[in-house]
Amino acid sequence: MDQQAHCVSIPPASDGDIAVANVRSDSRYQAAQAVTAAIAEACARGWRKLLIEITAGPGFAAPSLAMRAEMTRDWAAAAQGRVIVAMVCPIEFIDPHRFGVSMARNFGMVANVFVDEASARDWLLHSTAT
């Protein structure tokens, strides 16, 4: 089982200045840390829009509401209100009430979650910080 998350960040291209980070992990904790690091990197480099694709290995269970709140708080702190984030992940990891998206907004972060990259890119292209 993978004990570390693998994260590759790609700088923004000409398609609306969207940077991309690919996170692959078998561990929720390591994946959450990799997402935090990707958001912090985007913030430090002045990248305004970040698409994060999460690939989970076998045994990777959906996070609890408490875990979602903790992760979202960390991600919002890393974003510093300067990075808009779209996450792409398997549908079984998305809370039907979009709890994480609501928490992000409460923490001052513009974020959303999707099951496909095309929808995430479209949302990012039309999103602005509030």
NORCORLIN-V187358 format. One record per backbone hydrogen bond with DSSP energy under -0.5 kcal/mol. NH is the residue of the N-H (numbers start at 1). CO is the residue of the C=O. Records with the same first field share a line. If there is no record, write none. Layout:
# NORCORLIN-V187358
NH->CO ; CO
This chain:
# NORCORLIN-V187358
6->24
7->5
8->22
10->20
13->18
16->14
17->13
19->17 ; 49
20->10
21->51
22->8
23->21 ; 53
24->6 ; 22
25->55
31->27
32->28
33->29
34->30
35->31
36->32
37->33
38->34
39->35
40->36
41->37
42->38
43->39
44->40
45->41
46->42 ; 43
47->42
49->17
50->84
51->19
52->50 ; 86
53->21 ; 51
54->52 ; 88
55->23 ; 53
56->54
57->25
60->57
61->59
68->64
69->65
70->66
71->67
72->68
73->69
74->70
75->71
76->72
77->73
78->74
79->75
80->76
81->76
82->79
84->48
85->110
86->50
87->112
88->52
89->114
93->90
94->91
95->93
98->95
102->98
103->99
104->100
105->101
106->102
107->103
108->105
109->104
111->109
112->85
114->87
120->116
121->117
122->118
123->119
124->120
125->121
126->122
127->124
